[in-house]
Each structure stands twice: as structure tokens, then as C-alpha cells.
């Protein structure tokens, strides 16, 4: 009889024991960082499963000694680094509920999200307390710091405390709180439980089977639930890890040359940036067998360049479509052959046995094949609620079907095609995303192009050019000749685009900035 994976006992995926179980199963598999941990910089950057398991247990001892107890909410909001993940696992190990807030959130948004919690703890650092959070009155029980931040208790004060026994919450109790992307306003707090996380993990383990044990290089948001599911898959199969916080190709290239990963996953917009690595010195992507892309649709041009950079015989890119609230609900693979004729609007099919996807019209009934409508999904991986916004959560459900907030259609064979977010719809353009894909194909110098509605709902293209070179007006005219009429392009630096933690562009914010005549 096959032994059940302890991480999935009672159909619950708990983050507390992931590193200890992986170390016991696989031993001292290497984990490489691109910067030392803030909670223990003396460890350097060359670590292992065993070392990180010990760090998690030691941190759980400090947190317990400080007074953190099971079911208590603990906000983790600090400078971006891998120890966000380690603190999350340590809190989970003692039964506390980590509340992960992106390092990039505006301070006033942090304040609003904290108000929705019940007397949470706060774990942060000097850079936050003396920077964005300075003068922001956060309603927290106590503040702990990973360094010597003034006005906070240093976690170092409790170093050496004996780690308590591991605590497992009921699989349907809240166990993790993350936030939505916030592309349309203040993010919502999504409440996860171990049971729903298990239902997301199992199909992702099946997808990860072909690349089991390959070295994995990841640049992902440590406050997003997707990162923890991917971590669970990779640790289960014993993959060496390269965890990246700085996406600059100049820094990433040498790191990938040194470790030759077989798996690479990051945000779609980061993959656009990493197109530069396709022909970089040392061929950093030459051993990649599988790329992973989620959070947002990825441009076909980027897919082709990434797959073309690999020297493996049959590399692929797997794209997952979903939300923080649902996990992946549809998926598809690209190979070199299929990428050559890829439609960037196709996001795949539902995950058999775990998710179903449909498209509905204004009357709430499923539409005919090829007819646009609202995309809805049914999944066992759905969150428990939006914290403090149960009415908003209920409004998004219809008989168990979750409204994704996107417009799309299904083909006769059941494939799902994404048109646009509902809120981004422009009447004169069939699909903003489709036009953007076409422009990225035709103008290889583009780093990004975003089409948003202007003051009179006219389509306004905001473009970013590699190397900050001026956009060639003649090339632009040629590229847009057969596309819907648009306003003159606005050229911005990529850094000026307002983005979420996963590098999703905040289109509503861009429209507001254009109307106000401001730029970041």
C-alpha cells in the first residue's frame, strides 16, 4: 500500500512542515539565494533543505516565545526577501495565520487592510518602519522586527528559544491570508484553508511529475499563494532551488549560467524582461525543460523566444489561468511547434477532476460556442471568504460558480479564450489584449504596451521601449495600420507603470493618471 504524503494528511496542505518533510525525504538538497536572509544574514546564500528546515523551526521557537499563539493573525510586511516565505512557514508551524502583505503596497493601503483584521501581530523591518510606514498608525497588537528597527521588538531577542511541537489546524479552518492583485482598487483579503490548498496542490503535482528533481529557478512574489503551491511541488520531488529577488537580467544571467536550471518560473512581465537572456553570454536558458507562467496571459512572442533559447530536445511552457481566489482553473502547454502558431488569447481547458469553466451571457445562461460572455469557474480550491467583505464574496458566487471578472468565449472543442477584463472593456476594440499581442509581435523593441480607455473611452496606448529609446513614429504607423483606431501613443518608462506584487499592470490606475496628467 502506497504511503500517504504527510503534507496531504486529511486532505490538507499545511506550510509548517514542508521543509522538514523535504529534508527528511531528500536530505541536504541545495537552495541558492541571490541575497542573504534578513532573519539570519550570517548563513550566506548557499543553503539547503536541511538548513532552511532548521531556520523555520528556530523562527517558530522565537515567535512562540514572543507570545504568538494558534489562530492568531500575524501580518508579514517587510522588505522583499526569501525570509517572507520562511516566516510564513514558521507561523504556520505553530498554528498562527500568516497575513501576507506585498512589500510594494502603499502605506495607506496597508493601514486599510490591517483594519480588517482582529488585533494582528506585525512582523516588519527598519526599512518599512522608518520609510513608508513612518507616521502610519497601524492597529496592531505588537510589532516584531527582523532587525533592529526602533519602536519594535527584535526577533533576535528570542533567539535560542526551544521550538514548540508542531500545531495543525483543522483543514477547513483559516490557515493563510493573502490579498488580491488590487488592479482595480484596494486589494481584498483572501482567506485560504488547508483543504482548499490541497485541492490546488494535487493537480499541480501531477503537472510537475515530468520535471521531478530538476533544478528550479524562481522569481515570484513571496506573498502570493501560487508560490507556496509551487514550493510544495518542488520540495516533494526534491528539486534544487534558486530563489531570486532581483529580476535584473544582468544579475540573473550569471546565476542561471552557474546553476543551469531545468525549470524556470516567474511573472509574465518578468519573462518579457528575460527575453534578453535568450542570447545572453553563457546561454543561461540552455538547459530549461519547463517554463511556468501564471498570474496573467503571456505574449506569444515571449513564449517563442524562451523556448528557442533552450537546447533541450522538447522544452515546453505551461500557462496557468486563475486567480488568488480560485487557484489555477485552466491550463495549457506550449511547445516550439505549437508556439509558432499560438493564439495569445487561448488560455486552455479546465483541470480534469478539479475545475470546470463556462462562459455565460447577460441572462446567466451558458453562451453558444464562440459567443463572448463572462468567464466563470467551479473549483474545490476556492477561498473561504474575503475577510471583512463576506457580502462582496457572496456576490461573486452563483450556485457555486465563481465570476472571474473576465470576458471570453469557448471554442467548439472546449478551449477557453480570454478577451479582456470586464472593467477594461473598450467598445471600439474587440480585445485590448489581442491588439497588444499584435503590437508586441510587430515591434520587437517594445518592452510593454498597455491599451487603456481615455477620457472619452477612446483607446490610448501607453508604450515602453527597451533601452528607453524614442518610439519610431513611422514604425508605429506601419504596425497599427490595420488595427482599430487609437489615440497617439504615450511613451513611458517601464518603471513608471503602476504594478501589483506580481507585476500585473494596474490599468485603471493608468487611466486615472492620464486623466490627471500625472506620471509615477
C-alpha positions in Angstrom: 0.0 0.0 0.0 1.4 3.4 -1.0 2.2 5.6 1.9 0.3 8.9 2.0 2.3 12.1 1.8 2.2 13.6 5.3 1.8 17.1 3.9 -1.6 16.0 2.4 -2.9 14.1 5.5 -6.6 14.7 6.0 -6.6 16.3 2.6 -5.0 19.4 3.9 -1.8 21.2 2.7 0.0 22.8 5.6 3.0 25.0 5.1 4.6 24.5 8.6 6.3 21.1 7.9 7.2 21.5 4.2 10.9 22.0 4.7 11.4 19.4 7.5 9.5 16.8 5.4 11.5 17.6 2.4 14.8 17.4 4.3 13.8 14.0 5.8 12.8 12.7 2.4 15.6 14.1 0.2 18.5 15.2 2.5 20.6 18.4 2.1 19.4 19.4 -1.4 20.9 22.8 -2.3 19.0 26.1 -2.1 20.7 29.1 -3.5 19.6 32.7 -2.9 20.7 35.9 -4.6 20.9 37.8 -1.3 21.3 36.7 2.3 18.3 36.2 4.6 17.3 39.3 6.7 16.5 37.0 9.6 19.9 35.4 9.6 22.4 37.0 7.2 25.3 35.1 8.5 24.1 32.0 6.7 25.1 33.5 3.4 23.4 32.4 0.1 24.4 28.8 -0.3 21.9 26.9 1.9 20.0 23.6 1.7 16.7 21.9 2.6 18.1 20.9 6.0 19.4 24.4 6.8 16.0 26.0 5.9 14.1 23.4 7.9 16.2 24.4 10.9 15.7 28.1 10.2 11.9 27.6 10.1 11.9 25.6 13.4 14.2 28.2 15.1 12.0 31.0 13.9 8.9 29.2 15.2 10.6 29.0 18.6 11.2 32.7 18.6 7.7 33.5 17.6 6.2 31.2 20.3 8.5 32.7 22.9 7.4 36.2 21.9 3.8 35.1 22.6 2.3 34.3 19.2 -0.4 31.5 19.6 -2.5 29.3 17.3 -5.3 31.0 15.2 -3.8 34.5 15.8 -3.3 36.6 12.8 0.2 37.8 12.0 0.9 40.4 9.3 4.2 39.8 7.5 5.0 43.1 5.7 8.7 43.7 5.2 11.3 44.3 2.5 11.1 41.7 -0.2 13.3 38.7 0.5 13.1 34.9 0.9 12.6 35.1 4.6 9.0 36.2 4.0 8.5 32.6 3.0 10.4 31.2 6.0 8.4 33.4 8.4 5.2 32.2 6.8 6.2 28.6 7.3 7.3 29.2 10.9 4.0 30.9 11.7 2.1 28.0 10.1 4.1 25.6 12.1 2.8 27.0 15.4 -0.8 27.2 14.1 -0.8 31.0 13.6 -2.4 32.5 10.5 0.1 34.4 8.3 -1.3 37.5 6.6 1.0 38.3 3.7 1.0 41.9 2.5 3.1 42.8 -0.5 6.2 44.9 0.2 5.1 47.2 -2.7 1.7 48.2 -1.1 1.1 51.8 -0.5 1.2 52.6 3.3 -2.4 53.8 3.3 -3.5 50.5 1.7 -1.6 48.6 4.4 -3.5 50.6 7.0 -6.8 49.8 5.4 -6.1 46.1 5.2 -4.8 45.9 8.8 -8.1 47.4 9.9 -10.0 44.4 8.5 -8.0 42.1 10.8 -8.6 41.3 14.5 -5.7 42.8 16.6 -3.0 41.2 14.5 0.7 41.0 15.2 3.1 42.7 12.7 6.4 41.4 11.5 8.4 44.1 9.6 11.8 45.7 9.5 13.6 49.0 9.8 13.3 49.9 6.1 9.5 49.8 6.4 9.1 51.4 9.8 11.5 54.3 9.0 10.2 54.5 5.4 6.7 54.0 4.1 5.1 53.1 7.4 6.5 56.1 9.3 3.7 58.1 10.8 1.1 55.5 9.8 -0.9 54.4 12.8 -1.4 50.6 12.4 -3.9 49.0 14.7 -1.7 46.0 15.7 -1.2 44.1 19.0 2.6 44.1 18.9 5.3 44.8 16.3 8.2 42.4 15.8 11.2 43.2 13.6 13.7 41.0 11.7 16.3 43.6 12.5 17.0 46.4 15.0 14.1 48.7 13.9 13.3 51.3 16.5 9.9 51.0 18.2 9.7 47.3 17.5 10.8 44.2 19.4 13.6 42.4 17.6 13.0 38.7 16.9 16.7 38.3 17.8 15.7 38.9 21.4 14.2 35.4 21.4 17.0 33.6 19.6 17.7 30.2 21.0 14.1 29.5 22.3 13.1 25.9 22.1 10.8 25.2 19.1 7.4 24.0 20.3 5.6 21.0 19.0 4.1 21.5 15.6 0.4 22.6 15.6 -2.0 21.5 12.9 -5.3 23.5 12.5 -8.4 21.8 11.2 -8.1 21.5 7.3 -11.2 23.8 6.9 -10.0 26.5 9.3 -8.4 29.7 8.0 -4.6 29.0 7.7 -3.3 31.7 5.3 -4.5 35.1 4.2 -3.2 36.7 1.0 -4.6 39.7 -0.9 -5.9 40.1 -4.4 -3.9 41.9 -7.0 -5.6 45.3 -6.5 -5.6 46.2 -10.2 -9.0 47.8 -9.8 -8.7 49.4 -6.3 -7.9 48.5 -2.7 -7.0 44.7 -2.6 -9.3 42.2 -1.0 -8.0 39.9 1.7 -8.4 36.3 0.6 -8.8 33.6 3.3 -7.4 30.2 2.5 -7.7 26.9 4.3 -5.5 23.8 4.1 -8.3 21.8 2.4 -8.7 24.2 -0.5 -4.9 24.5 -0.8 -4.7 20.7 -1.0 -7.2 20.8 -3.9 -4.9 23.2 -5.7 -1.7 21.3 -4.9 -2.7 17.8 -6.2 -3.2 18.7 -9.9 -0.1 20.9 -9.8 1.9 17.9 -8.5 0.7 15.9 -11.5 1.8 18.7 -13.8 5.2 18.7 -12.1 5.8 15.0 -12.4 7.7 15.2 -15.8 10.3 17.6 -14.4 10.7 16.0 -10.9 14.1 16.7 -9.4 15.2 19.3 -12.0 16.8 22.4 -10.6 14.2 25.2 -10.4 14.9 28.9 -10.7 12.1 31.1 -9.3 11.4 34.8 -9.3 7.9 35.1 -7.8 6.0 37.1 -5.3 6.6 35.5 -1.8 3.2 36.9 -0.7 1.2 35.1 -3.4 -0.5 31.7 -2.8 0.8 30.4 -6.2 4.4 30.5 -4.8 3.6 28.2 -1.9 1.9 25.6 -4.1 4.8 25.5 -6.5 7.1 25.3 -3.4 5.1 22.3 -2.2 5.5 20.6 -5.6 9.3 21.2 -5.9 10.1 20.2 -2.3 8.1 17.0 -2.7 10.1 16.0 -5.8 13.4 17.1 -4.3 14.3 19.9 -6.8 17.3 22.1 -6.0 16.1 25.7 -5.8 17.5 29.0 -7.0 15.3 31.8 -5.3 15.6 35.2 -7.0 14.6 38.6 -5.6 16.3 40.9 -8.1 14.9 40.3 -11.7 17.6 42.4 -13.4 18.9 40.2 -16.3 22.4 41.4 -15.6 22.2 39.8 -12.2 20.0 36.8 -13.1 22.0 35.7 -16.2 25.3 34.7 -14.3 23.2 33.0 -11.6 21.4 30.8 -14.2 24.6 30.1 -16.0 26.1 28.8 -12.8 23.1 26.5 -11.9 21.7 25.6 -15.4 18.0 25.3 -14.2 15.7 22.8 -15.9 12.6 24.7 -14.5 12.1 28.5 -14.6 9.0 30.3 -13.4 8.3 34.0 -12.9 5.6 36.5 -13.7 4.7 37.1 -17.4 6.0 40.6 -17.4 9.3 39.4 -16.0 9.5 36.8 -18.8 9.3 39.7 -21.2 12.3 41.3 -19.5 14.1 37.9 -19.6 13.8 37.7 -23.3 17.2 39.4 -23.1 18.6 36.1 -21.6 17.7 34.2 -24.8 21.0 35.2 -26.4 23.0 36.3 -23.2 26.6 35.2 -22.6 26.9 31.7 -21.3 23.4 30.7 -22.6 21.6 30.9 -19.2 18.4 29.3 -20.5 20.1 26.5 -22.5 19.1 23.6 -20.1 15.5 24.7 -19.4 13.0 22.0 -19.9 9.9 23.7 -18.5 8.9 27.3 -18.1 5.9 28.2 -15.8 3.8 31.2 -16.3 0.8 32.2 -14.2 -0.9 35.4 -12.8 -1.6 36.8 -16.3 -1.6 35.9 -20.0 1.8 35.8 -21.7 2.7 37.3 -25.1 3.3 34.7 -27.9 6.5 36.5 -28.9 7.9 35.9 -25.4 6.9 32.2 -25.5 8.8 31.6 -28.7 11.9 33.4 -27.6 12.0 31.5 -24.3 11.5 28.1 -26.0 14.0 29.0 -28.7 16.7 29.7 -26.1 16.6 26.2 -24.7 18.9 23.5 -26.1 16.8 20.7 -24.7 15.1 18.5 -27.2 11.5 19.2 -26.3 11.1 22.1 -23.9 7.7 23.5 -23.1 6.0 26.4 -21.3 2.9 25.7 -19.1 0.5 28.5 -18.6 -2.0 28.6 -15.8 -5.1 30.8 -15.8 -6.8 31.6 -12.5 -6.9 34.0 -9.5 -5.7 34.2 -5.9 -9.3 33.3 -5.0 -9.5 30.2 -7.1 -6.1 28.9 -7.8 -5.5 27.7 -11.4 -8.8 26.9 -13.2 -7.4 26.3 -16.7 -4.1 25.3 -18.2 -2.2 24.7 -21.5 1.2 23.7 -22.8 3.2 25.4 -25.5 5.9 23.5 -27.4 8.2 25.0 -30.0 5.8 23.7 -32.7 2.6 25.0 -31.1 4.1 28.3 -30.1 4.8 29.1 -33.7 1.0 29.3 -34.3 -0.1 30.2 -30.8 -3.1 32.5 -30.1 -2.2 34.6 -27.1 -5.9 34.7 -26.1 -6.2 31.0 -25.7 -5.7 30.1 -22.0 -6.5 26.4 -22.2 -9.0 24.0 -20.7 -10.3 23.2 -17.2 -8.3 20.9 -15.0 -10.0 17.5 -15.2 -11.4 16.3 -11.9 -10.7 19.6 -10.2 -12.1 22.6 -12.1 -14.8 23.4 -14.6 -15.0 26.6 -16.7 -18.0 28.1 -18.5 -19.0 31.4 -20.3 -22.3 33.0 -19.5 -24.4 35.7 -21.1 -26.4 38.6 -19.5 -29.2 36.1 -18.5 -26.7 34.0 -16.6 -27.0 31.0 -19.0 -24.1 29.4 -20.8 -23.4 31.0 -24.2 -23.0 29.2 -27.5 -19.5 28.2 -28.7 -17.7 31.3 -29.9 -20.1 33.7 -28.2 -18.4 36.2 -25.8 -19.6 36.4 -22.2 -18.5 36.4 -18.6 -16.0 33.7 -17.6 -17.0 31.6 -14.5 -15.3 28.7 -12.8 -16.2 26.0 -10.4 -13.4 24.7 -8.2 -12.7 22.9 -4.9 -9.7 25.2 -4.5 -11.8 28.3 -3.8 -11.0 30.5 -0.8 -13.3 30.6 2.3 -14.2 34.3 2.0 -12.9 37.8 1.6 -12.1 38.9 5.1 -14.5 41.6 6.3 -16.2 41.6 2.9 -18.5 38.5 3.0 -21.2 40.3 1.0 -18.7 41.0 -1.8 -17.6 37.4 -1.7 -21.2 36.1 -1.9 -22.0 38.5 -4.8 -19.3 36.8 -6.9 -20.9 33.3 -6.5 -23.8 31.9 -8.4 -24.8 28.3 -7.5 -21.1 27.6 -6.8 -19.8 29.2 -10.0 -17.2 32.0 -9.3 -17.2 35.1 -11.5 -13.6 35.6 -12.7 -14.2 39.2 -13.8 -13.0 38.4 -17.3 -14.7 38.3 -20.7 -14.1 35.5 -23.0 -15.5 32.6 -25.1 -15.2 28.9 -25.5 -14.4 27.1 -28.8 -16.3 24.1 -30.1 -13.6 21.8 -28.5 -14.0 23.5 -25.1 -10.9 25.7 -25.1 -11.2 29.0 -23.2 -10.2 32.2 -24.9 -9.7 35.4 -22.8 -10.8 38.7 -24.4 -10.3 41.4 -21.6 -11.1 42.2 -18.0 -14.7 43.4 -17.8 -13.6 46.7 -16.3 -11.1 47.3 -19.1 -13.5 46.8 -22.0 -13.4 49.5 -24.7 -16.4 49.4 -27.1 -14.3 50.3 -30.2 -11.8 47.5 -29.6 -12.7 43.8 -29.8 -9.9 42.9 -27.4 -7.3 45.2 -25.9 -5.1 42.2 -25.1 -5.3 40.9 -28.7 -4.1 44.3 -30.1 -1.3 44.4 -27.5 -0.2 40.9 -28.6 -0.1 42.1 -32.2 2.0 45.2 -31.4 4.4 43.1 -29.3 4.8 40.8 -32.3 5.4 43.6 -34.8 7.6 45.9 -32.8 10.3 43.8 -31.1 11.7 47.0 -29.5 8.7 47.2 -27.2 9.2 46.2 -23.6 5.4 46.6 -22.9 2.3 48.1 -24.4 -0.9 48.7 -22.5 -4.1 50.0 -24.0 -6.5 51.8 -21.6 -9.6 53.9 -22.1 -9.1 57.6 -22.2 -11.4 60.4 -21.0 -13.9 59.7 -23.8 -13.4 55.9 -23.7 -11.1 56.1 -26.7 -8.2 53.6 -26.7 -5.0 55.1 -25.5 -1.8 53.1 -26.0 0.9 53.5 -23.3 4.2 52.1 -24.6 7.6 51.3 -23.0 10.6 50.8 -25.3 13.7 48.8 -24.5 16.6 51.0 -23.6 14.3 54.0 -23.2 14.9 54.8 -26.9 12.3 57.1 -28.5 9.5 55.3 -30.3 9.9 55.4 -34.1 6.6 57.1 -35.3 6.9 55.6 -38.8 7.3 52.0 -37.4 4.3 52.7 -35.1 2.1 53.8 -38.0 3.0 50.7 -40.1 2.4 48.4 -37.1 -1.0 49.9 -36.4 -2.3 50.5 -39.9 -4.8 47.5 -39.8 -5.6 47.8 -36.1 -8.5 49.7 -34.6 -8.1 53.5 -34.5 -6.3 54.6 -31.4 -5.0 57.9 -29.8 -1.4 58.8 -30.2 0.9 56.6 -28.1 2.2 57.8 -24.8 5.7 56.7 -24.2 6.6 55.9 -20.5 9.5 54.3 -18.8 8.6 50.7 -17.7 9.3 51.8 -14.1 6.5 54.4 -14.4 3.8 51.8 -14.9 1.8 51.2 -11.7 2.1 47.4 -10.9 1.0 44.8 -8.4 3.3 42.5 -6.5 3.2 40.1 -9.4 4.0 42.8 -12.0 0.4 43.0 -13.3 -0.2 46.4 -14.8 -2.8 48.5 -13.0 -4.8 49.6 -16.0 -7.4 51.6 -14.0 -4.7 53.5 -12.3 -3.0 54.3 -15.7 -6.4 55.7 -16.9 -6.6 57.8 -13.8 -3.0 59.1 -14.2 -3.6 60.0 -17.8 -6.8 61.9 -16.9 -4.9 63.8 -14.1 -1.9 64.4 -16.3 0.5 62.7 -13.9 3.1 60.0 -14.1 4.9 58.0 -11.4 
